[in-house]
């Protein structure tokens, strides 16, 4: 790995977490200093910051254990892995019914990050795939997730009125996006009609947590020439898939 931009303090914090995760409330500052080879004054600052961030806990004996923040990270990671595994299982059923491509994505800022994909059994392949990002406002996946974002956050994500267009069918202004998001909130489903790629349309529905938060979304994409024929059934199938994954 290229260490040109390496941050030594983070490497030291990682060493602390690795060591105290093996045995909770065993190591004091001096123990950690000796085992990790970190000077006590430097380590004190690192531990003080980690404790304030809930990365570590310190008890009355000044020994350390993993903090609550790491538990949240672990839960988030596990949830992400679980949803991808569940997606592949459930989306295959939907793909077989529709004979079209099914995708999973989550929102990252004003972009969608594609997490998983089940391809249609045809020679036609979409350009999107796991690990790729697209502007959220031009995709059905992005728009259905943006519909859960409050006005303040939306303003920070889109500080200017003009929006980048991917095709001639893409939304052009923030005002257009806001109007469409209101409709999506009411209907619980979003469409991309040739807004990313001319010749392809898409329908998407959100995957919800127990608290009603949109944690990801699923979509079905297909060539435009069969969109009108399959649009309604695709909408129903994607709603059902999102429901099964919620």
ChimeraX commands (.cxc) that place a marker at each C-alpha (Angstrom):
marker #1 position 0.00,0.00,0.00 radius 0.5
marker #1 position 1.22,3.50,-0.88 radius 0.5
marker #1 position 1.94,5.29,2.42 radius 0.5
marker #1 position 2.46,8.73,0.88 radius 0.5
marker #1 position -0.67,9.99,2.63 radius 0.5
marker #1 position -0.43,7.70,5.67 radius 0.5
marker #1 position -1.69,9.11,8.98 radius 0.5
marker #1 position 0.47,7.68,11.83 radius 0.5
marker #1 position -2.02,8.63,14.55 radius 0.5
marker #1 position -4.71,6.49,12.91 radius 0.5
marker #1 position -2.30,3.59,12.65 radius 0.5
marker #1 position -1.59,3.91,16.38 radius 0.5
marker #1 position -5.32,4.08,17.18 radius 0.5
marker #1 position -5.83,0.94,15.10 radius 0.5
marker #1 position -3.14,-0.79,17.16 radius 0.5
marker #1 position -4.91,0.21,20.37 radius 0.5
marker #1 position -8.25,-1.13,19.14 radius 0.5
marker #1 position -6.74,-4.40,17.99 radius 0.5
marker #1 position -4.99,-4.96,21.32 radius 0.5
marker #1 position -7.84,-4.09,23.69 radius 0.5
marker #1 position -10.36,-5.99,21.57 radius 0.5
marker #1 position -8.52,-9.20,22.50 radius 0.5
marker #1 position -9.03,-8.72,26.26 radius 0.5
marker #1 position -11.37,-6.12,27.71 radius 0.5
marker #1 position -10.34,-4.02,30.72 radius 0.5
marker #1 position -6.88,-5.59,31.04 radius 0.5
marker #1 position -4.54,-2.93,29.65 radius 0.5
marker #1 position -3.70,0.42,31.20 radius 0.5
marker #1 position -1.94,3.24,29.40 radius 0.5
marker #1 position 1.51,2.01,30.45 radius 0.5
marker #1 position 0.70,-1.52,29.25 radius 0.5
marker #1 position -0.47,-0.26,25.88 radius 0.5
marker #1 position 2.56,2.00,25.60 radius 0.5
marker #1 position 4.96,-0.87,26.24 radius 0.5
marker #1 position 3.27,-3.37,23.95 radius 0.5
marker #1 position 2.66,-0.97,21.06 radius 0.5
marker #1 position 5.91,0.97,21.36 radius 0.5
marker #1 position 4.10,4.31,21.52 radius 0.5
marker #1 position 5.40,7.06,23.80 radius 0.5
marker #1 position 3.14,7.60,26.82 radius 0.5
marker #1 position 2.48,11.28,26.11 radius 0.5
marker #1 position 1.43,10.56,22.51 radius 0.5
marker #1 position -0.66,7.59,23.58 radius 0.5
marker #1 position -2.39,9.62,26.28 radius 0.5
marker #1 position -3.62,12.11,23.65 radius 0.5
marker #1 position -4.78,9.31,21.37 radius 0.5
marker #1 position -6.65,7.50,24.16 radius 0.5
marker #1 position -8.19,10.73,25.42 radius 0.5
marker #1 position -9.58,11.47,21.94 radius 0.5
marker #1 position -10.75,7.89,21.40 radius 0.5
marker #1 position -12.54,7.93,24.75 radius 0.5
marker #1 position -14.30,11.21,23.90 radius 0.5
marker #1 position -15.44,9.67,20.59 radius 0.5
marker #1 position -16.65,6.49,22.35 radius 0.5
marker #1 position -14.12,4.39,20.47 radius 0.5
marker #1 position -12.88,3.08,23.82 radius 0.5
marker #1 position -14.16,2.94,27.41 radius 0.5
marker #1 position -12.00,3.47,30.50 radius 0.5
marker #1 position -13.03,2.04,33.89 radius 0.5
marker #1 position -12.20,3.07,37.46 radius 0.5
marker #1 position -8.93,1.12,37.29 radius 0.5
marker #1 position -7.84,3.07,34.19 radius 0.5
marker #1 position -8.01,-0.01,31.99 radius 0.5
marker #1 position -9.57,0.08,28.55 radius 0.5
marker #1 position -12.14,-1.80,26.47 radius 0.5
marker #1 position -13.81,-1.33,23.10 radius 0.5
marker #1 position -16.37,1.50,23.11 radius 0.5
marker #1 position -19.93,1.78,21.86 radius 0.5
marker #1 position -18.97,3.51,18.59 radius 0.5
marker #1 position -17.24,0.36,17.36 radius 0.5
marker #1 position -20.41,-1.59,18.08 radius 0.5
marker #1 position -22.35,0.72,15.79 radius 0.5
marker #1 position -19.75,0.24,13.07 radius 0.5
marker #1 position -19.98,-3.51,13.43 radius 0.5
marker #1 position -23.76,-3.42,13.23 radius 0.5
marker #1 position -23.65,-1.21,10.15 radius 0.5
marker #1 position -21.13,-3.51,8.47 radius 0.5
marker #1 position -23.13,-6.63,9.30 radius 0.5
marker #1 position -26.33,-5.01,8.10 radius 0.5
marker #1 position -24.65,-4.12,4.81 radius 0.5
marker #1 position -23.39,-7.65,4.29 radius 0.5
marker #1 position -26.75,-9.15,5.27 radius 0.5
marker #1 position -28.70,-6.97,2.86 radius 0.5
marker #1 position -26.42,-7.87,-0.06 radius 0.5
marker #1 position -26.77,-11.59,0.66 radius 0.5
marker #1 position -30.54,-11.22,1.01 radius 0.5
marker #1 position -30.68,-9.16,-2.17 radius 0.5
marker #1 position -29.02,-11.86,-4.26 radius 0.5
marker #1 position -31.44,-14.46,-2.92 radius 0.5
marker #1 position -34.61,-12.40,-3.32 radius 0.5
marker #1 position -33.68,-10.44,-6.45 radius 0.5
marker #1 position -33.05,-13.63,-8.39 radius 0.5
marker #1 position -36.74,-14.46,-7.91 radius 0.5
marker #1 position -37.75,-11.02,-9.19 radius 0.5
marker #1 position -35.29,-11.21,-12.10 radius 0.5
marker #1 position -36.69,-14.58,-13.16 radius 0.5
marker #1 position -40.23,-13.22,-13.12 radius 0.5
marker #1 position -39.41,-10.05,-15.06 radius 0.5
marker #1 position -36.47,-11.30,-17.14 radius 0.5
marker #1 position -34.85,-7.90,-16.52 radius 0.5
marker #1 position -31.86,-6.56,-14.56 radius 0.5
marker #1 position -32.31,-5.89,-10.83 radius 0.5
marker #1 position -29.95,-3.64,-8.83 radius 0.5
marker #1 position -29.28,-2.60,-5.24 radius 0.5
marker #1 position -27.81,0.76,-4.20 radius 0.5
marker #1 position -27.48,3.17,-1.32 radius 0.5
marker #1 position -27.19,6.95,-1.13 radius 0.5
marker #1 position -23.80,8.57,-0.57 radius 0.5
marker #1 position -24.17,12.34,-0.51 radius 0.5
marker #1 position -25.72,13.35,-3.82 radius 0.5
marker #1 position -24.68,10.12,-5.53 radius 0.5
marker #1 position -25.88,6.52,-5.51 radius 0.5
marker #1 position -23.38,3.75,-4.86 radius 0.5
marker #1 position -24.30,0.48,-6.57 radius 0.5
marker #1 position -23.91,-2.46,-4.18 radius 0.5
marker #1 position -25.13,-5.50,-6.11 radius 0.5
marker #1 position -26.68,-6.55,-9.39 radius 0.5
marker #1 position -28.56,-9.52,-10.83 radius 0.5
marker #1 position -28.30,-9.46,-14.61 radius 0.5
marker #1 position -31.11,-10.05,-17.04 radius 0.5
marker #1 position -30.75,-13.32,-19.03 radius 0.5
marker #1 position -30.07,-11.40,-22.26 radius 0.5
marker #1 position -27.07,-10.13,-24.19 radius 0.5
marker #1 position -27.90,-6.53,-23.20 radius 0.5
marker #1 position -25.81,-5.28,-20.26 radius 0.5
marker #1 position -26.16,-2.05,-18.30 radius 0.5
marker #1 position -23.11,0.13,-17.71 radius 0.5
marker #1 position -23.77,0.32,-13.96 radius 0.5
marker #1 position -22.49,-2.26,-11.51 radius 0.5
marker #1 position -21.27,-2.81,-7.94 radius 0.5
marker #1 position -18.85,-0.12,-6.82 radius 0.5
marker #1 position -19.93,2.41,-9.42 radius 0.5
marker #1 position -21.53,5.76,-8.61 radius 0.5
marker #1 position -24.00,7.93,-10.51 radius 0.5
marker #1 position -25.56,11.31,-9.71 radius 0.5
marker #1 position -28.59,10.56,-7.55 radius 0.5
marker #1 position -30.95,12.97,-9.32 radius 0.5
marker #1 position -30.72,11.15,-12.67 radius 0.5
marker #1 position -31.47,7.67,-11.32 radius 0.5
marker #1 position -34.66,6.10,-9.99 radius 0.5
marker #1 position -32.61,4.59,-7.15 radius 0.5
marker #1 position -31.20,7.97,-6.21 radius 0.5
marker #1 position -34.47,9.83,-6.42 radius 0.5
marker #1 position -36.38,7.36,-4.25 radius 0.5
marker #1 position -33.64,7.65,-1.59 radius 0.5
marker #1 position -33.49,11.44,-1.89 radius 0.5
marker #1 position -37.22,11.52,-1.15 radius 0.5
marker #1 position -36.34,10.59,2.44 radius 0.5
marker #1 position -33.87,13.47,2.82 radius 0.5
marker #1 position -35.14,16.55,4.68 radius 0.5
marker #1 position -35.13,20.02,3.10 radius 0.5
marker #1 position -32.07,21.24,5.00 radius 0.5
marker #1 position -29.93,18.32,3.89 radius 0.5
marker #1 position -31.26,18.54,0.35 radius 0.5
marker #1 position -30.18,22.20,0.23 radius 0.5
marker #1 position -26.67,21.19,1.31 radius 0.5
marker #1 position -26.54,18.42,-1.29 radius 0.5
marker #1 position -27.76,20.74,-4.05 radius 0.5
marker #1 position -26.60,24.29,-3.20 radius 0.5
marker #1 position -27.30,25.64,-6.71 radius 0.5
marker #1 position -30.35,25.43,-8.95 radius 0.5
marker #1 position -28.67,23.98,-12.02 radius 0.5
marker #1 position -28.34,20.19,-12.14 radius 0.5
marker #1 position -25.92,18.18,-14.25 radius 0.5
marker #1 position -27.67,16.40,-17.10 radius 0.5
marker #1 position -26.72,12.91,-18.22 radius 0.5
marker #1 position -29.19,12.90,-21.14 radius 0.5
marker #1 position -31.72,15.26,-22.66 radius 0.5
marker #1 position -34.35,13.64,-20.40 radius 0.5
marker #1 position -32.54,14.35,-17.11 radius 0.5
marker #1 position -33.94,16.82,-14.59 radius 0.5
marker #1 position -32.45,20.23,-15.26 radius 0.5
marker #1 position -33.01,22.21,-12.05 radius 0.5
marker #1 position -33.27,21.70,-8.31 radius 0.5
marker #1 position -36.85,23.00,-8.45 radius 0.5
marker #1 position -37.71,20.17,-10.90 radius 0.5
marker #1 position -36.12,17.68,-8.51 radius 0.5
marker #1 position -37.99,19.00,-5.47 radius 0.5
marker #1 position -41.32,18.76,-7.31 radius 0.5
marker #1 position -40.61,15.19,-8.34 radius 0.5
marker #1 position -39.46,14.19,-4.85 radius 0.5
marker #1 position -42.81,15.33,-3.42 radius 0.5
marker #1 position -44.59,12.93,-5.77 radius 0.5
marker #1 position -42.17,10.12,-4.95 radius 0.5
marker #1 position -42.76,10.60,-1.19 radius 0.5
marker #1 position -46.50,10.19,-1.74 radius 0.5
marker #1 position -46.25,7.21,-4.08 radius 0.5
marker #1 position -43.25,5.43,-2.51 radius 0.5
marker #1 position -41.74,4.66,-5.90 radius 0.5
marker #1 position -39.52,6.46,-8.40 radius 0.5
marker #1 position -38.87,6.31,-12.14 radius 0.5
marker #1 position -35.96,7.10,-14.42 radius 0.5
marker #1 position -37.19,7.32,-17.98 radius 0.5
marker #1 position -34.05,7.55,-20.14 radius 0.5
marker #1 position -32.51,9.99,-17.65 radius 0.5
marker #1 position -29.22,8.09,-17.26 radius 0.5
marker #1 position -28.96,6.23,-20.57 radius 0.5
marker #1 position -31.08,6.95,-23.62 radius 0.5
marker #1 position -32.95,3.78,-24.51 radius 0.5
marker #1 position -33.32,2.48,-20.93 radius 0.5
marker #1 position -35.88,3.15,-18.20 radius 0.5
marker #1 position -36.03,2.09,-14.59 radius 0.5
marker #1 position -38.32,1.82,-11.56 radius 0.5
marker #1 position -37.13,1.82,-7.94 radius 0.5
marker #1 position -38.51,1.34,-4.40 radius 0.5
marker #1 position -36.85,1.90,-1.01 radius 0.5
marker #1 position -35.69,-0.70,1.50 radius 0.5
marker #1 position -36.73,0.47,4.95 radius 0.5
marker #1 position -35.34,-0.16,8.41 radius 0.5
marker #1 position -37.58,-0.96,11.38 radius 0.5
marker #1 position -37.74,2.77,12.15 radius 0.5
marker #1 position -38.84,3.63,8.61 radius 0.5
marker #1 position -35.45,4.95,7.45 radius 0.5
marker #1 position -34.48,4.28,3.84 radius 0.5
marker #1 position -31.26,2.26,4.11 radius 0.5
marker #1 position -31.02,1.29,0.43 radius 0.5
marker #1 position -33.15,0.83,-2.66 radius 0.5
marker #1 position -33.77,-1.73,-5.39 radius 0.5
marker #1 position -34.55,-1.16,-9.04 radius 0.5
marker #1 position -35.49,-2.87,-12.28 radius 0.5
marker #1 position -34.07,-1.54,-15.55 radius 0.5
marker #1 position -35.07,-2.48,-19.07 radius 0.5
marker #1 position -34.79,-1.32,-22.68 radius 0.5
marker #1 position -37.19,1.43,-23.65 radius 0.5
marker #1 position -38.91,-0.56,-26.37 radius 0.5
marker #1 position -40.41,-2.94,-23.75 radius 0.5
marker #1 position -40.83,-0.37,-20.96 radius 0.5
marker #1 position -44.48,0.43,-21.61 radius 0.5
marker #1 position -45.32,-3.27,-21.84 radius 0.5
marker #1 position -43.64,-4.20,-18.54 radius 0.5
marker #1 position -43.75,-0.95,-16.54 radius 0.5
marker #1 position -46.77,-1.79,-14.38 radius 0.5
marker #1 position -45.74,-5.34,-13.55 radius 0.5
marker #1 position -42.15,-4.18,-12.89 radius 0.5
marker #1 position -43.47,-1.57,-10.48 radius 0.5
marker #1 position -45.42,-4.21,-8.56 radius 0.5
marker #1 position -42.51,-6.65,-8.47 radius 0.5
marker #1 position -40.03,-4.00,-7.27 radius 0.5
marker #1 position -42.42,-2.90,-4.52 radius 0.5
marker #1 position -42.67,-6.53,-3.39 radius 0.5
marker #1 position -38.91,-7.05,-3.53 radius 0.5
marker #1 position -38.27,-3.91,-1.47 radius 0.5
marker #1 position -40.88,-5.08,1.01 radius 0.5
marker #1 position -39.22,-8.48,1.39 radius 0.5
marker #1 position -35.85,-6.83,2.02 radius 0.5
marker #1 position -37.19,-4.21,4.44 radius 0.5
marker link #1:1,2 radius 0.2
marker link #1:2,3 radius 0.2
marker link #1:3,4 radius 0.2
marker link #1:4,5 radius 0.2
marker link #1:5,6 radius 0.2
marker link #1:6,7 radius 0.2
marker link #1:7,8 radius 0.2
marker link #1:8,9 radius 0.2
marker link #1:9,10 radius 0.2
marker link #1:10,11 radius 0.2
marker link #1:11,12 radius 0.2
marker link #1:12,13 radius 0.2
marker link #1:13,14 radius 0.2
marker link #1:14,15 radius 0.2
marker link #1:15,16 radius 0.2
marker link #1:16,17 radius 0.2
marker link #1:17,18 radius 0.2
marker link #1:18,19 radius 0.2
marker link #1:19,20 radius 0.2
marker link #1:20,21 radius 0.2
marker link #1:21,22 radius 0.2
marker link #1:22,23 radius 0.2
marker link #1:23,24 radius 0.2
marker link #1:24,25 radius 0.2
marker link #1:25,26 radius 0.2
marker link #1:26,27 radius 0.2
marker link #1:27,28 radius 0.2
marker link #1:28,29 radius 0.2
marker link #1:29,30 radius 0.2
marker link #1:30,31 radius 0.2
marker link #1:31,32 radius 0.2
marker link #1:32,33 radius 0.2
marker link #1:33,34 radius 0.2
marker link #1:34,35 radius 0.2
marker link #1:35,36 radius 0.2
marker link #1:36,37 radius 0.2
marker link #1:37,38 radius 0.2
marker link #1:38,39 radius 0.2
marker link #1:39,40 radius 0.2
marker link #1:40,41 radius 0.2
marker link #1:41,42 radius 0.2
marker link #1:42,43 radius 0.2
marker link #1:43,44 radius 0.2
marker link #1:44,45 radius 0.2
marker link #1:45,46 radius 0.2
marker link #1:46,47 radius 0.2
marker link #1:47,48 radius 0.2
marker link #1:48,49 radius 0.2
marker link #1:49,50 radius 0.2
marker link #1:50,51 radius 0.2
marker link #1:51,52 radius 0.2
marker link #1:52,53 radius 0.2
marker link #1:53,54 radius 0.2
marker link #1:54,55 radius 0.2
marker link #1:55,56 radius 0.2
marker link #1:56,57 radius 0.2
marker link #1:57,58 radius 0.2
marker link #1:58,59 radius 0.2
marker link #1:59,60 radius 0.2
marker link #1:60,61 radius 0.2
marker link #1:61,62 radius 0.2
marker link #1:62,63 radius 0.2
marker link #1:63,64 radius 0.2
marker link #1:64,65 radius 0.2
marker link #1:65,66 radius 0.2
marker link #1:66,67 radius 0.2
marker link #1:67,68 radius 0.2
marker link #1:68,69 radius 0.2
marker link #1:69,70 radius 0.2
marker link #1:70,71 radius 0.2
marker link #1:71,72 radius 0.2
marker link #1:72,73 radius 0.2
marker link #1:73,74 radius 0.2
marker link #1:74,75 radius 0.2
marker link #1:75,76 radius 0.2
marker link #1:76,77 radius 0.2
marker link #1:77,78 radius 0.2
marker link #1:78,79 radius 0.2
marker link #1:79,80 radius 0.2
marker link #1:80,81 radius 0.2
marker link #1:81,82 radius 0.2
marker link #1:82,83 radius 0.2
marker link #1:83,84 radius 0.2
marker link #1:84,85 radius 0.2
marker link #1:85,86 radius 0.2
marker link #1:86,87 radius 0.2
marker link #1:87,88 radius 0.2
marker link #1:88,89 radius 0.2
marker link #1:89,90 radius 0.2
marker link #1:90,91 radius 0.2
marker link #1:91,92 radius 0.2
marker link #1:92,93 radius 0.2
marker link #1:93,94 radius 0.2
marker link #1:94,95 radius 0.2
marker link #1:95,96 radius 0.2
marker link #1:96,97 radius 0.2
marker link #1:97,98 radius 0.2
marker link #1:98,99 radius 0.2
marker link #1:99,100 radius 0.2
marker link #1:100,101 radius 0.2
marker link #1:101,102 radius 0.2
marker link #1:102,103 radius 0.2
marker link #1:103,104 radius 0.2
marker link #1:104,105 radius 0.2
marker link #1:105,106 radius 0.2
marker link #1:106,107 radius 0.2
marker link #1:107,108 radius 0.2
marker link #1:108,109 radius 0.2
marker link #1:109,110 radius 0.2
marker link #1:110,111 radius 0.2
marker link #1:111,112 radius 0.2
marker link #1:112,113 radius 0.2
marker link #1:113,114 radius 0.2
marker link #1:114,115 radius 0.2
marker link #1:115,116 radius 0.2
marker link #1:116,117 radius 0.2
marker link #1:117,118 radius 0.2
marker link #1:118,119 radius 0.2
marker link #1:119,120 radius 0.2
marker link #1:120,121 radius 0.2
marker link #1:121,122 radius 0.2
marker link #1:122,123 radius 0.2
marker link #1:123,124 radius 0.2
marker link #1:124,125 radius 0.2
marker link #1:125,126 radius 0.2
marker link #1:126,127 radius 0.2
marker link #1:127,128 radius 0.2
marker link #1:128,129 radius 0.2
marker link #1:129,130 radius 0.2
marker link #1:130,131 radius 0.2
marker link #1:131,132 radius 0.2
marker link #1:132,133 radius 0.2
marker link #1:133,134 radius 0.2
marker link #1:134,135 radius 0.2
marker link #1:135,136 radius 0.2
marker link #1:136,137 radius 0.2
marker link #1:137,138 radius 0.2
marker link #1:138,139 radius 0.2
marker link #1:139,140 radius 0.2
marker link #1:140,141 radius 0.2
marker link #1:141,142 radius 0.2
marker link #1:142,143 radius 0.2
marker link #1:143,144 radius 0.2
marker link #1:144,145 radius 0.2
marker link #1:145,146 radius 0.2
marker link #1:146,147 radius 0.2
marker link #1:147,148 radius 0.2
marker link #1:148,149 radius 0.2
marker link #1:149,150 radius 0.2
marker link #1:150,151 radius 0.2
marker link #1:151,152 radius 0.2
marker link #1:152,153 radius 0.2
marker link #1:153,154 radius 0.2
marker link #1:154,155 radius 0.2
marker link #1:155,156 radius 0.2
marker link #1:156,157 radius 0.2
marker link #1:157,158 radius 0.2
marker link #1:158,159 radius 0.2
marker link #1:159,160 radius 0.2
marker link #1:160,161 radius 0.2
marker link #1:161,162 radius 0.2
marker link #1:162,163 radius 0.2
marker link #1:163,164 radius 0.2
marker link #1:164,165 radius 0.2
marker link #1:165,166 radius 0.2
marker link #1:166,167 radius 0.2
marker link #1:167,168 radius 0.2
marker link #1:168,169 radius 0.2
marker link #1:169,170 radius 0.2
marker link #1:170,171 radius 0.2
marker link #1:171,172 radius 0.2
marker link #1:172,173 radius 0.2
marker link #1:173,174 radius 0.2
marker link #1:174,175 radius 0.2
marker link #1:175,176 radius 0.2
marker link #1:176,177 radius 0.2
marker link #1:177,178 radius 0.2
marker link #1:178,179 radius 0.2
marker link #1:179,180 radius 0.2
marker link #1:180,181 radius 0.2
marker link #1:181,182 radius 0.2
marker link #1:182,183 radius 0.2
marker link #1:183,184 radius 0.2
marker link #1:184,185 radius 0.2
marker link #1:185,186 radius 0.2
marker link #1:186,187 radius 0.2
marker link #1:187,188 radius 0.2
marker link #1:188,189 radius 0.2
marker link #1:189,190 radius 0.2
marker link #1:190,191 radius 0.2
marker link #1:191,192 radius 0.2
marker link #1:192,193 radius 0.2
marker link #1:193,194 radius 0.2
marker link #1:194,195 radius 0.2
marker link #1:195,196 radius 0.2
marker link #1:196,197 radius 0.2
marker link #1:197,198 radius 0.2
marker link #1:198,199 radius 0.2
marker link #1:199,200 radius 0.2
marker link #1:200,201 radius 0.2
marker link #1:201,202 radius 0.2
marker link #1:202,203 radius 0.2
marker link #1:203,204 radius 0.2
marker link #1:204,205 radius 0.2
marker link #1:205,206 radius 0.2
marker link #1:206,207 radius 0.2
marker link #1:207,208 radius 0.2
marker link #1:208,209 radius 0.2
marker link #1:209,210 radius 0.2
marker link #1:210,211 radius 0.2
marker link #1:211,212 radius 0.2
marker link #1:212,213 radius 0.2
marker link #1:213,214 radius 0.2
marker link #1:214,215 radius 0.2
marker link #1:215,216 radius 0.2
marker link #1:216,217 radius 0.2
marker link #1:217,218 radius 0.2
marker link #1:218,219 radius 0.2
marker link #1:219,220 radius 0.2
marker link #1:220,221 radius 0.2
marker link #1:221,222 radius 0.2
marker link #1:222,223 radius 0.2
marker link #1:223,224 radius 0.2
marker link #1:224,225 radius 0.2
marker link #1:225,226 radius 0.2
marker link #1:226,227 radius 0.2
marker link #1:227,228 radius 0.2
marker link #1:228,229 radius 0.2
marker link #1:229,230 radius 0.2
marker link #1:230,231 radius 0.2
marker link #1:231,232 radius 0.2
marker link #1:232,233 radius 0.2
marker link #1:233,234 radius 0.2
marker link #1:234,235 radius 0.2
marker link #1:235,236 radius 0.2
marker link #1:236,237 radius 0.2
marker link #1:237,238 radius 0.2
marker link #1:238,239 radius 0.2
marker link #1:239,240 radius 0.2
marker link #1:240,241 radius 0.2
marker link #1:241,242 radius 0.2
marker link #1:242,243 radius 0.2
marker link #1:243,244 radius 0.2
marker link #1:244,245 radius 0.2
marker link #1:245,246 radius 0.2
view
